[in-house]
Amino acid sequence: MTSRTPVNWAGFAAAAPALADTAEARFGAYTHHVLATLRKDGSPRTTGLEVRFLGGELWLGMMPHSLKALDLRRDPRFALQANPGDGTGMGGGDVRIAGRAVEVEDPGTKAGYVKEVEPPEPFHLFRTELTEVVRTCVEDDKYLVVEIWRPGEPVRTIRRT
């Protein structure tokens, strides 16, 4: 039986290094991405967001009292979509990450983040626990390829013509 326990970015990278490298490159190609959270009534909210990969973690930083931060405090589930750019290249494919966001209150951890990122203060900081990473791309101009990773499972690849 496989474990569905969420893992941090380092755990994902150890389990699926090639997919992790591709995902990190996709997120690194642009500054702003799309975060989906859940509102009080359960409906989705999508907003723009910058992400950081530091110290084996995928970090989400947000302005104080932003609706997305309040959403995550109430319900930590999220989905994160890499910016597709202008849509003409999509080098590396389309990447989506799902999981839970855990708010970080520890002053030492936040100070380390500030030292690396220099965000405007005050801010909310969330560490992510991943439950799924999906990459979709076109291969050889004829195959739709979907790579799916979940904790405790190998990467599953689906090819469609």
N, CA and C of each residue as an Amber inpcrd file, in Angstrom:
protein
   483
   0.8440000  -1.1810000   0.0000000   0.0000000   0.0000000   0.0000000
   0.8890000   1.2450000   0.0000000   0.5200000   2.2480000  -0.7770000
   1.3170000   3.4580000  -0.8670000   0.8460000   4.4860000   0.1590000
   1.7670000   5.3660000   0.5420000   1.4620000   6.4180000   1.5070000
   0.9550000   7.6510000   0.7700000  -0.1110000   8.2360000   1.2750000
  -0.6330000   9.4840000   0.7070000  -0.2920000  10.6700000   1.6000000
   0.6670000  10.4990000   2.5190000   1.0740000  11.5730000   3.3930000
   1.7470000  12.6550000   2.5590000   1.2760000  13.9040000   2.6650000
   1.8990000  14.9790000   1.8970000   3.3820000  15.1130000   2.2260000
   4.1490000  15.5890000   1.2560000   5.5830000  15.7900000   1.4460000
   5.9560000  17.2150000   1.0490000   7.0920000  17.6700000   1.5290000
   7.5630000  18.9950000   1.1330000   8.2420000  18.8990000  -0.2330000
   8.7580000  20.0250000  -0.7090000   9.3750000  20.0450000  -2.0360000
  10.5650000  19.1010000  -2.1040000  11.3810000  19.0660000  -1.0590000
  12.5520000  18.1870000  -1.0610000  12.1360000  16.7240000  -1.1670000
  11.0760000  16.3440000  -0.4900000  10.5740000  14.9680000  -0.5760000
  10.1000000  14.6320000  -1.9740000   9.4050000  15.5650000  -2.6000000
   8.9660000  15.3810000  -3.9810000  10.1740000  15.2700000  -4.9130000
  11.1510000  16.1720000  -4.7420000  12.3360000  16.1700000  -5.6150000
  13.1240000  14.8740000  -5.4730000  13.1650000  14.3040000  -4.2820000
  13.8700000  13.0320000  -4.0800000  13.1200000  11.8860000  -4.7500000
  11.7910000  11.9440000  -4.7230000  10.9750000  10.8720000  -5.2930000
  10.8660000  10.9500000  -6.8160000  10.8700000  12.1610000  -7.3610000
  10.6730000  12.3540000  -8.8080000  11.5730000  13.4900000  -9.2920000
  12.8970000  13.2810000  -9.3120000  13.8260000  14.3830000  -9.6040000
  13.6320000  15.0370000 -10.9730000  13.3830000  14.2790000 -12.0060000
  13.2280000  14.8730000 -13.3410000  11.9790000  15.7510000 -13.3970000
  10.8790000  15.2610000 -12.8490000   9.6430000  16.0500000 -12.8410000
   9.8100000  17.2790000 -11.9620000  10.4860000  17.1500000 -10.8370000
  10.7220000  18.2990000  -9.9500000  11.5590000  19.3620000 -10.6550000
  12.5960000  18.9460000 -11.3700000  13.4300000  19.9030000 -12.1100000
  12.5990000  20.6400000 -13.1560000  11.7570000  19.8990000 -13.8740000
  10.9080000  20.5170000 -14.8960000   9.9200000  21.4860000 -14.2630000
   9.3030000  21.0740000 -13.1610000   8.3240000  21.9360000 -12.4880000
   8.9890000  23.2090000 -11.9750000  10.1390000  23.0750000 -11.3570000
  10.8230000  24.2470000 -10.8250000  11.2390000  25.1880000 -11.9550000
  11.6630000  24.6390000 -13.0770000  12.0280000  25.4700000 -14.2340000
  10.8100000  26.2180000 -14.7710000   9.6620000  25.5430000 -14.8230000
   8.4370000  26.2020000 -15.3110000   8.0570000  27.3550000 -14.3980000
   8.1130000  27.1240000 -13.0820000   7.7730000  28.1960000 -12.1540000
   8.8350000  29.2890000 -12.1570000  10.0770000  28.9320000 -12.4400000
  11.1420000  29.9160000 -12.4850000  11.1350000  30.7670000 -13.7380000
  10.4220000  30.3400000 -14.7710000  10.3990000  31.0610000 -16.0430000
   9.6470000  32.3930000 -15.9500000   8.7240000  32.5050000 -14.9960000
   7.9230000  33.7210000 -14.8310000   7.8030000  34.0300000 -13.3440000
   7.5330000  35.2750000 -13.0380000   7.4340000  35.7020000 -11.6420000
   6.0720000  35.3750000 -11.0480000   5.0100000  35.6240000 -11.7830000
   3.6570000  35.5000000 -11.2430000   2.9500000  34.2430000 -11.7560000
   2.2280000  33.5930000 -10.8410000   1.5030000  32.3610000 -11.1380000
   0.0910000  32.4770000 -10.5860000  -0.7240000  31.4300000 -10.7250000
  -2.1090000  31.4940000 -10.2800000  -2.3170000  30.5060000  -9.1360000
  -2.8170000  31.0380000  -8.0220000  -3.1370000  30.2460000  -6.8420000
  -4.6430000  30.1150000  -6.7290000  -5.1090000  28.9000000  -6.4900000
  -6.5340000  28.6680000  -6.2320000  -6.6840000  28.2640000  -4.7680000
  -7.6110000  28.9440000  -4.0820000  -7.9500000  28.6420000  -2.6940000
  -9.4600000  28.4560000  -2.6140000  -9.9460000  28.1410000  -1.4200000
 -11.3820000  27.9670000  -1.2170000 -11.9270000  29.0760000  -0.3330000
 -12.9890000  29.7250000  -0.7940000 -13.6580000  30.7690000  -0.0150000
 -14.4500000  30.1430000   1.1330000 -14.9900000  30.9780000   1.9990000
 -15.8070000  30.4960000   3.1220000 -16.9490000  29.6010000   2.6590000
 -17.5720000  29.9610000   1.5340000 -18.7260000  29.1910000   1.0550000
 -18.3200000  27.9670000   0.2270000 -17.0090000  27.7220000   0.1030000
 -16.5320000  26.5540000  -0.6300000 -16.2690000  26.7900000  -2.1020000
 -16.6230000  27.9610000  -2.6090000 -16.3710000  28.2500000  -4.0130000
 -14.8910000  28.6020000  -4.2060000 -14.3740000  28.4250000  -5.4240000
 -12.9490000  28.6880000  -5.6500000 -12.6420000  30.1740000  -5.7680000
 -11.4290000  30.5250000  -5.3730000 -10.9040000  31.8740000  -5.5790000
  -9.5480000  31.7060000  -6.2700000  -9.3170000  32.4210000  -7.3600000
  -8.0110000  32.3980000  -8.0090000  -7.3910000  33.7840000  -7.9100000
  -6.0920000  33.8020000  -7.6260000  -5.3710000  35.0620000  -7.4840000
  -3.9350000  34.8760000  -7.9640000  -3.2990000  35.9750000  -8.2760000
  -1.9040000  35.9340000  -8.6600000  -1.0000000  35.7740000  -7.4480000
   0.1760000  35.1930000  -7.6710000   1.0750000  34.9110000  -6.5550000
   2.4860000  34.6900000  -7.0630000   3.4690000  35.1080000  -6.2740000
   4.8690000  34.7510000  -6.5150000   5.1930000  33.5700000  -5.6120000
   6.0230000  32.6580000  -6.0940000   6.4330000  31.5060000  -5.2890000
   7.9570000  31.4750000  -5.2070000   8.4570000  30.7980000  -4.1760000
   9.9040000  30.6560000  -4.0100000  10.2370000  29.2140000  -3.6500000
  11.3240000  28.7120000  -4.2080000  11.8740000  27.4070000  -3.8550000
  13.1510000  27.6830000  -3.0580000  13.1020000  27.4450000  -1.7600000
  14.2430000  27.7170000  -0.8960000  14.3640000  26.6260000   0.1620000
  15.5690000  26.1310000   0.3670000  15.8160000  25.1950000   1.4530000
  14.9670000  23.9400000   1.4140000  14.6860000  23.4310000   0.2310000
  13.8870000  22.2150000   0.1060000  12.4010000  22.4160000   0.3040000
  11.9620000  23.6650000   0.2900000  10.5390000  23.9770000   0.4770000
  10.0300000  24.8250000  -0.6860000   8.7400000  24.7020000  -0.9440000
   8.0270000  25.6050000  -1.8450000   7.2540000  26.5580000  -0.9430000
   7.5930000  27.8490000  -1.0310000   7.0310000  28.8730000  -0.1410000
   6.0230000  29.7400000  -0.8750000   4.9790000  30.1270000  -0.1680000
   3.9750000  31.0650000  -0.6590000   3.9610000  32.2480000   0.3000000
   4.3250000  33.4220000  -0.1830000   4.2960000  34.6320000   0.6310000
   3.1500000  35.5180000   0.1840000   2.4780000  36.1580000   1.1680000
   1.2920000  36.9560000   0.8480000   1.2210000  38.2120000   1.7000000
   0.5530000  39.2110000   1.1700000   0.3460000  40.4550000   1.9100000
  -0.5100000  40.1770000   3.1470000  -0.3410000  41.0110000   4.1760000
  -1.1140000  40.7800000   5.4030000  -2.6150000  40.9070000   5.1490000
  -3.3470000  39.9700000   5.6950000  -4.8170000  39.9520000   5.6470000
  -5.3780000  39.8510000   4.2340000  -4.5580000  39.3930000   3.2700000
  -5.0790000  39.1920000   1.9140000  -6.1230000  38.0720000   1.9560000
  -7.0730000  38.1160000   1.0580000  -8.1310000  37.1130000   1.0510000
  -7.5810000  35.7090000   0.8520000  -6.5520000  35.5690000   0.0090000
  -5.9880000  34.2340000  -0.2060000  -5.3390000  33.7060000   1.0710000
  -4.6770000  34.5740000   1.8350000  -4.0810000  34.1460000   3.1040000
  -5.1720000  33.7510000   4.0920000  -6.2340000  34.5250000   4.1580000
  -7.3400000  34.1900000   5.0570000  -8.0050000  32.8860000   4.6280000
  -8.1290000  32.6780000   3.3130000  -8.6700000  31.4070000   2.8110000
  -7.8210000  30.2380000   3.3070000  -6.4950000  30.3570000   3.1520000
  -5.5970000  29.2600000   3.5300000  -5.5550000  29.0380000   5.0360000
  -5.7190000  30.0770000   5.8080000  -5.7960000  29.9060000   7.2630000
  -7.0240000  29.0790000   7.6490000  -8.1120000  29.2960000   6.9320000
  -9.3680000  28.5950000   7.2160000  -9.3660000  27.1790000   6.6390000
  -8.8640000  27.0330000   5.4240000  -8.8270000  25.7390000   4.7380000
  -7.5130000  25.6940000   3.9590000  -6.5610000  24.8670000   4.3810000
  -5.2180000  24.9290000   3.8070000  -5.0640000  24.3440000   2.4030000
  -6.1150000  23.7820000   1.8300000  -5.9910000  23.1810000   0.4990000
  -5.7890000  24.2620000  -0.5630000  -4.8910000  23.9650000  -1.5110000
  -4.6150000  24.9070000  -2.5860000  -4.2900000  24.1460000  -3.8670000
  -4.3660000  24.8720000  -4.9720000  -3.8320000  24.4210000  -6.2540000
  -3.0400000  25.5940000  -6.8070000  -1.9170000  25.2850000  -7.4400000
  -1.0270000  26.3060000  -7.9630000  -0.7280000  25.9800000  -9.4190000
  -0.9490000  26.9400000 -10.2890000  -0.7670000  26.7620000 -11.7320000
   0.3940000  27.6260000 -12.1950000   1.3720000  27.0250000 -12.8640000
   2.4870000  27.7990000 -13.4060000   1.9830000  28.7280000 -14.5050000
   2.5380000  29.9110000 -14.5530000   2.2070000  30.8830000 -15.5810000
   2.5400000  30.2870000 -16.9490000   1.5690000  30.2370000 -17.8690000
   1.8500000  29.6540000 -19.1850000   2.6020000  30.5890000 -20.1220000
   2.8390000  31.8180000 -19.6970000   3.5270000  32.7620000 -20.5750000
   2.6000000  33.2340000 -21.6730000   3.1710000  33.5030000 -22.8260000
   2.3500000  34.0180000 -23.9300000   1.5830000  32.9150000 -24.6530000
   1.8010000  31.6800000 -24.2730000   1.0400000  30.5730000 -24.8520000
   1.6160000  30.0150000 -26.1330000   2.6740000  30.6100000 -26.6620000
   3.1910000  30.1160000 -27.9340000   4.2470000  29.0360000 -27.7630000
   4.8950000  29.0110000 -26.6130000   5.9810000  28.0480000 -26.4450000
   5.6760000  26.9780000 -25.4140000   5.2640000  27.4120000 -24.2490000
   5.0030000  26.5010000 -23.1350000   6.1510000  25.5340000 -22.9270000
   7.3890000  26.0370000 -23.0960000   8.5540000  25.1910000 -22.8790000
   8.4750000  24.5200000 -21.5180000   8.6090000  23.2210000 -21.5050000
   8.4950000  22.4770000 -20.2490000   7.0860000  22.0430000 -19.9400000
   6.1220000  22.5000000 -20.7220000   4.7450000  22.0800000 -20.5210000
   4.0170000  22.8940000 -19.4690000   2.8170000  22.4420000 -19.1570000
   1.9430000  23.0700000 -18.1780000   2.1330000  22.3210000 -16.8580000
   2.3470000  23.0390000 -15.7570000   2.5800000  22.3780000 -14.4710000
   1.5870000  22.8890000 -13.4350000   0.9850000  21.9370000 -12.7020000
   0.0640000  22.2430000 -11.6110000   0.5210000  21.5050000 -10.3570000
   0.3850000  22.1610000  -9.2260000   0.7370000  21.5770000  -7.9390000
  -0.4580000  21.7160000  -7.0180000  -0.7750000  20.6560000  -6.3000000
  -1.8540000  20.7090000  -5.3070000  -1.3040000  20.2690000  -3.9610000
  -1.9360000  20.7450000  -2.9200000  -1.4970000  20.3500000  -1.5870000
  -2.1610000  21.1660000  -0.5130000  -1.4230000  21.2830000   0.6000000
  -1.8760000  22.0510000   1.7450000  -0.8080000  23.0820000   2.0910000
  -1.2570000  24.2500000   2.4990000  -0.3470000  25.3270000   2.8910000
  -0.3970000  25.4800000   4.4100000   0.7640000  25.4490000   5.0260000
   0.8750000  25.5510000   6.4800000   1.5130000  26.8940000   6.8080000
   0.7930000  27.7410000   7.5470000   1.3370000  29.0550000   7.8700000
   2.5160000  28.9200000   8.8310000   3.5440000  29.6940000   8.5580000
   4.7550000  29.6970000   9.3760000   4.7300000  30.9380000  10.2610000
   4.7810000  30.7180000  11.5570000   4.7890000  31.8150000  12.5240000
   6.1610000  31.9880000  13.1700000   7.0150000  30.9600000  13.0670000
   8.3130000  30.9750000  13.7300000   9.1490000  32.1680000  13.2590000
   9.5550000  33.0520000  14.1840000  10.3180000  34.2470000  13.7950000
  11.6440000  33.9080000  13.0990000  12.3260000  32.8610000  13.5200000
  13.5920000  32.4930000  12.8950000  13.4120000  32.0620000  11.4510000
  12.3860000  31.2730000  11.2000000  12.1110000  30.8230000   9.8330000
  11.7290000  32.0040000   8.9550000  10.8650000  32.8740000   9.4890000
  10.4610000  34.0510000   8.7140000  11.6550000  34.9760000   8.4540000
  12.5500000  35.1130000   9.4300000  13.7360000  35.9610000   9.2510000
  14.6370000  35.3940000   8.1570000  14.7760000  34.0730000   8.1020000
  15.5610000  33.4520000   7.0350000  14.9530000  33.6980000   5.6740000
  13.6340000  33.6490000   5.5960000  12.9340000  33.9260000   4.3420000
  13.1580000  35.3850000   3.9330000  13.0280000  36.2950000   4.9040000
  13.2180000  37.7260000   4.6320000  14.6300000  37.9800000   4.1040000
  15.6010000  37.3190000   4.6840000  16.9990000  37.4960000   4.2650000
  17.1830000  37.0940000   2.7970000  16.5060000  36.0340000   2.3650000
  16.6330000  35.5370000   0.9830000  15.7690000  36.3080000  -0.0050000
  14.5450000  36.6640000   0.4100000  13.5560000  37.1780000  -0.5420000
  13.3240000  38.6820000  -0.4220000  13.4870000  39.2340000   0.7720000
  13.2300000  40.6420000   1.0520000  11.8080000  41.0640000   0.6980000
  10.7950000  40.3780000   1.2290000   9.4100000  40.7690000   0.9500000
   9.0360000  42.0170000   1.7390000   8.0230000  42.7470000   1.2800000
   7.5440000  43.8630000   2.1000000   6.9300000  43.2810000   3.3790000
   7.2010000  43.9380000   4.4970000   6.6820000  43.4310000   5.7700000
   5.5690000  44.3350000   6.2630000   4.6350000  43.8140000   7.0190000
   4.4760000  42.4190000   7.4390000   3.9580000  41.5640000   6.2850000
   3.9830000  40.2450000   6.4750000   3.5020000  39.3400000   5.4420000
   3.1300000  38.0010000   6.0710000   2.3280000  37.2480000   5.3430000
   2.0160000  35.8650000   5.7140000   2.9850000  34.9770000   4.9400000
   3.4490000  33.9120000   5.5840000   4.3310000  32.9650000   4.9270000
   3.7710000  31.5650000   5.1290000   3.6450000  30.8320000   4.0280000
   3.1270000  29.4680000   4.0730000   4.1500000  28.5130000   3.4640000
   4.3570000  27.4120000   4.1450000   5.1610000  26.2900000   3.6540000
   4.1690000  25.3070000   3.0500000   4.5420000  24.6560000   1.9640000
   3.5980000  23.7590000   1.2950000   3.8810000  22.2910000   1.5890000
   2.8100000  21.5330000   1.6400000   2.8570000  20.0680000   1.7100000
   2.1580000  19.5800000   0.4470000   2.8770000  18.8780000  -0.4080000
   2.3620000  18.5060000  -1.7220000   1.5700000  17.2040000  -1.6790000
   0.4470000  17.2140000  -2.3920000  -0.3580000  16.0040000  -2.5500000
  -0.4130000  15.5390000  -4.0010000  -0.0140000  16.4340000  -4.9390000
  -0.0250000  16.0530000  -6.3530000   0.7470000  17.0870000  -7.1650000
   1.4970000  16.5900000  -8.1490000   2.1360000  17.4470000  -9.1430000
   1.8110000  16.8430000 -10.5040000   1.3200000  17.6880000 -11.4200000
   0.9320000  17.2170000 -12.7550000   1.5860000  18.0960000 -13.8060000
   2.2000000  17.4520000 -14.7770000   2.7690000  18.1510000 -15.9320000
   2.0690000  17.6410000 -17.1760000   1.6270000  18.5710000 -18.0230000
   0.9910000  18.2270000 -19.2920000   1.7840000  18.9060000 -20.4020000
   2.1270000  18.1430000 -21.4420000   2.8750000  18.7210000 -22.5570000
   2.5250000  17.9780000 -23.8420000   3.0040000  18.5260000 -24.9410000
   2.8490000  17.8850000 -26.2480000   4.2270000  17.3720000 -26.6440000
   4.2800000  16.1310000 -27.0710000   5.5310000  15.4840000 -27.4570000
   5.4810000  15.1300000 -28.9380000   6.5280000  15.4420000 -29.6620000
   6.6400000  15.1300000 -31.0890000   5.4760000  15.6730000 -31.9070000
   4.8960000  16.7620000 -31.4570000   3.7630000  17.3990000 -32.1410000
   2.5810000  16.4680000 -32.3880000   2.5130000  15.3340000 -31.6670000
   1.3750000  14.4400000 -31.8910000   0.8670000  13.7640000 -30.6330000
   1.6420000  13.7610000 -29.5630000   1.2110000  13.0800000 -28.3380000
   0.9470000  14.0910000 -27.2300000  -0.1910000  13.9450000 -26.5740000
  -0.4440000  14.6680000 -25.3440000   0.1120000  13.7920000 -24.2310000
   1.0310000  14.3250000 -23.4450000   1.6740000  13.5600000 -22.3870000
   1.3080000  14.1910000 -21.0460000   0.8090000  13.3650000 -20.1400000
   0.4610000  13.8160000 -18.7960000   1.2740000  12.9950000 -17.8100000
   2.0680000  13.6810000 -16.9850000   2.8310000  13.0310000 -15.9270000
   2.1750000  13.3970000 -14.6010000   1.9000000  12.3900000 -13.7770000
   1.2090000  12.6100000 -12.5130000   2.0330000  11.9900000 -11.3950000
   2.3120000  12.7870000 -10.3600000   3.0090000  12.2820000  -9.1770000
   2.1490000  12.5390000  -7.9490000   2.0750000  11.5400000  -7.1010000
   1.4290000  11.6450000  -5.7870000   2.3490000  11.0060000  -4.7610000
   2.3280000  11.4960000  -3.5160000   3.2160000  10.9320000  -2.4900000
   3.0890000   9.4140000  -2.3880000   4.2420000   8.7610000  -2.3090000
   4.2700000   7.3120000  -2.1380000   4.0510000   6.5170000  -3.4120000
   3.9010000   7.2030000  -4.5420000   3.6680000   6.5290000  -5.8210000
   4.7380000   6.9680000  -6.8230000   5.0650000   6.1000000  -7.7670000
   5.9730000   6.5470000  -8.8310000   5.2340000   7.4990000  -9.7700000
   5.9920000   8.2220000 -10.5770000   5.3800000   9.0890000 -11.5880000
   4.6470000   8.1920000 -12.5860000   3.3960000   8.5380000 -12.8390000
   2.6010000   7.8110000 -13.8280000   2.5170000   8.6790000 -15.0790000
   2.8060000   8.0930000 -16.2380000   2.7920000   8.8380000 -17.4960000
   1.7120000   8.2860000 -18.4050000   0.8990000   9.2010000 -18.9150000
  -0.1760000   8.8390000 -19.8530000   0.1260000   9.5530000 -21.1680000
   0.0960000   8.7930000 -22.2770000   0.3110000   9.3590000 -23.6020000
  -0.9440000   9.1400000 -24.4260000  -1.4010000  10.2060000 -25.0690000
  -2.5890000  10.1240000 -25.9310000  -2.2750000  10.7520000 -27.2720000
  -2.8460000  10.1700000 -28.3170000  -2.6510000  10.7610000 -29.6490000
  -3.8140000  11.6490000 -29.9980000
